[in-house]
Amino acid sequence: MRPKFFHVVNCVKVAPSSDLYIAQPITFESMRIAQQLAATFSIPVELCTVSFSEDDEVVPKFFGCREHLERSVLDVGRFSIPRKLPLIKDILDRATAATDAEFIIYSNVDISIVPHFYLSLASISDEGCDAFMITRRTLSKAYTTPAQLGRMYADMGDRHPGNDCFVFRREAYAKYHLGDACIGARGFAKVLGINLIVHAQRFQHFKDLHLTFHIGDDRRWEANEWADYSAHNLNVFRGLLQRYSQDLKKLAGNPLIDRWMANFGP
């Protein structure tokens, strides 16, 4: 029997000036197409959004699960420019409680997927991987509509160093420590990623698979006005390096762990 996947994103209502105004509909349609293809191979996939109630109107009807958030990073810290960013712990707490799926997928809502995405995840899990991260490809900003998805699938794009798609066994989540890290700011991927690595029996980091893609590469989260959000997440991450210090000694040689320890370790 093939594993069941529960794919969660954080849908958000945005103004036309936001990159997400273009990216989200493309993401949603790519998820619908991939879910339908997976069904023909008897791979069950449930799509879910965990978001604020004011964002409900942008959630597609084909999402079978809607969960609501009750707080944001503004409830746990003070920032120069208030942004109602969700906490990754709150998103995943609700996601894992809402399903009996073997695997949870979390990806940023501006990350689109290829039609065989879930088929590939099933194959990877069949090989014994119980947690993995997938690095996306970057496509041209010339793409602006879901009607162009066929062309996007054929575009290999460019490699990107960041991580924005995470897959892990639901049963492992009870061991995770995510603190008050928020999505939408630098550092959150490190917080989630280190938990995947530490609590996996067999972790893989896929940097060259053509499975996910993003339109453009503006990296607005790196802007100086959001620096205090990045600092907030990195403080959480440094705390995890301390918490997991004994585990990390056993993981020496893992490229991600070695780099993180060199850049952020004590």
N, C-alpha and C positions, 0 to 999 in steps of 0.2 A: 504494500500500500504506500502510495506516495505521500510525502509530508504535506501538511496544511500550512499555508503561509498567511500571515495577517499583516497587511501593509498599511502603516499609519503615516499620515502627513498632518501638518498643521495648516489648514486652509485659513486664508485671511482676506478680508475685504480691503481693497486698496484703491487709490485714486489712479486715473489714467496715466499720471506722470510716473508711477512706480514701474520698475522692471517686471514686477510680479503680475501686472495687469496683462502683459503679453504672455509671460511664462506659465502662469497657473493653468489657463485653459489648455495649453499644449501638454502640460504634465498630466492633467486629468484625462484627456483623451488617450494619451499613450498608456495610462494605467488601465483604462477600459479595454483597449484593444488587446493588451497583454493578458488581462484576466480572461477574456474570451478565448484566446488561443490556448491558455493553460487548461481551460475546462475541456477542450477537445482531447487533451492528453491525460485527463482524469487527475489533474493537479488542482486541488481546491485552493482558492485565493479569496480572501475577504479584504475589502478596501474600507479604510476607516479614517475619519478625521477627528482629531482631538483639538478643539479650538474654542474661542470665546463665543458666547451666544450671539453677539452682534455680527459675527462672521457667517452665520448660518446660510444667508441667502446666496453665497457663492459656492456652497457645497453641492456637487452634482448629485442627482437623484439616484445614480447607480452606486453610490457609496452605501454599503449595507450597514454601516455603523457610524454613529455620531455621538461623541462624548464631549462634555463641556468642561472648560477650565474655570476655576474660581479665583485664581490669583495670578500675579505676574511677578517679574523680577522687581518691580517697583514696591512690592510688599516686603521685600527682604533686603533692600539696599537703597541708597540715595545716589542720584545721578544728575549730572549737569543739565542734560536734556532728557526729559521723561519719555521713555518708550515702553509701551506695554508688551514686553517680550515674554513669552511663555518660558517656564522652567522645564527643562528636558525631563526631570524626574516626574513632574506632574503629568506630562504627556504619556510617558511610558508606564507610570502607575495605572492610569486609566486604560491604556491599551492592553496591558497584560491581564488586567482584571476582566476585560470584556470578551475574551476568547479562550478557546481550548486548543488553539493552533500550536503545533510544535515549534514553529519559527515566527519570530517577530521581525518585521522589516521596518526600519525608520529611515526615511530619506527627506531631505529638504524639499519644500513644495515647489521649488524652481528646477528640480531635477526630473527630467523626463526619462522614460525607459523604452528599450526596443521591444518589439513584439515577443521575442523568445526569452525575455528577462526571467520570468518565473520558471520556465523550462530549464534554463541554465542554473538557477539557484537549486532546483531539485537535483540536478546532476551533481552539483558541487556537494550538496548535503549527502548524496548517495556515496560519495567518495570518502566520507567520514569527517568532513569539516563541520564543526558545530558553532563557529562564529567567524564572520569574515566582513571585511570592508571592501568596497568597490570604488575606485577612483573614476570620476567621470571624464568625458571628453568635452571639449569646448567647441561649440559651433559658432558660425558667423551670426551677427545680429541682423542679417538680412532676412532671417526667418522670423515671421511675425504671426503666424496663424496655424491652428491644428490642421488645416487643409494641406499644409506643406510637409506633414509628417513623413510621407513616403520618401520625399527627397532627403529629409533629415536622417532617416534610417540609413541611407546609402552614404552619408557624409561621415567620414572617419574623424573629422575635426582634428583638434590638437590635444596633446596630453595636458593634464592639469595636476598640480601637486597636492591639492587639498582632498579631504575625505568628507563625503556628504551622503553616503549610503551605507547603512549598517544592518547586518543580519545576525541574529543570535537566537539560541534556544530559549523559549519562554521560561523553562524551569530554572535556568541559570540566573534570571533577573533578580530573584530574591537576594542574591549575594551582592548585587551592584550597589555602589555608593556614588551618587551623582551630585550630592550637595545641593547648592542653589544655583548651579550653572544654568544659563539661559541660552536658548537658540537665537540665531540672528546676530551673533557677535563672535569675534575670534575666540578660540580656545575651547569652545563647546565640544568640537570633534575630538579633541585630546581627552576631555573628561569621559566621554562615552567610549572612545576607542580603548583607553587603558583598561576599562572594565571588561570589554570584550576579550582583550588579550589575557588578562589575569585569570579570568574565570572560564576560559575555554580549554577543552581537552586538545583540540586541534584548531588553531587559528590560522587564517590565511588573509593576506593583504593583496588584493588583485589590482594592479596598477595599469594593466595593459588590455583589459577586456573591454570590448566595445558593447557595453550593456546599458550605460547611462550617459546622458548628455545634458549640457546647459547652454542656453543661448547667450552669447557674449561673455565677457570676462572683466566686468567693471570693478569687482571687489569693493563695493561701497562700504562694506563692514570695516574696511581698513582706514576709513576716514578718521581724522583726528578728533572730530566731535563725538565719536563713539568710543574713544579710548578708555573711558572709565568702565564701560561694559566689558571690554576686552580684559582690563585689569581685574575686574570682578571674577571672570571665568578662569583666568590664569591663577588667581589666588586659590580657587577651588582645586585646580589641577595640581598645584604645588602641595596642597594638603593631601591629595591622593598619592603623590609620590612618597610622602612620609608614611601614610597608612599602609601602602602596599610595599614598603621597602624590602621586606623579607622575600616576598613573591618576586620582586623585580630582580633580585640577585640571581634567582634561578632562571630568569629569562634573558640574562646577558647574552648578547649575540643577535637578539631580535633587532633588526634595523630601526624600527620605530622606537623601541624602548631605549636603545643606545643613544639615539638622537635626542629624545626627550630628556634623558638623564643628563646629557652633556649640556643642554640648553637651559634646563629648568631645575635640575637636581640640586641637592644641598652641596 
